């Protein structure tokens, strides 16, 4: 989102060319929807069972994101760089706060209070929200954002969910995306080398 916000700000402060921001925003909007739908369906119900008061705050955030989706549509259809810069700045701030809260509270609660099987089902369910034809785009976007532990976790989940021949293609995408970090991923998941 920061990259999109920077592009919108650049358009407002400079030449008014919103094309780079709008193109990034279209894909990001898809990812945001997959993420939010997965959390609504899988994560929040799991949190509701172990920490009901915490779950309510995240549900509230998602209602705000729903309202902000109208702002995203406005950015994609506007030729006004100032409107786009204001909308992307607001969304960037709200998302940063929301994602920080997830990293600092929500996901630690899930790790501490749910079983590994429940966690695997949640991650697998979240991954299933990505349409198969968008998997390459998603992996190219997502894996560079992850640290080694999260890459290994996501890779293990995907390996467990997919038939071997399907995973072979995804494995190639992951390998190409993480490039120099492939050795570290195979150290953590030795069966990737087989």
Number of C-alpha atoms within 10 A of each C-alpha: 18 14 14 22 23 15 24 30 22 19 21 19 12 10 9 16 16 24 14 14 25 21 12 16 22 14 14 17 15 14 18 15 16 18 16 20 15 21 21 16 14 19 24 22 14 21 22 13 12 16 16 13 11 15 18 13 13 20 15 11 15 16 12 12 19 14 11 17 16 12 19 22 14 15 25 18 11 14 14 16 23 19 17 27 24 17 19 27 19 13 20 17 13 16 17 13 13 16 12 12 14 14 12 11 12 19 15 12 17 20 12 10 16 15 11 12 9 16 19 18 16 20 19 19 18 20 20 15 15 18 10 10 8 12 15 16 12 18 17 15 15 14 19 15 12 13 9 15 11 12 20 18 15 17 20 17 19 19 17 13 17 12 10 12 9 11 16 14 12 19 17 11 18 21 18 14 18 19 11 10 14 16 15 14 20 15 13 16 14 11 9 17 9 5
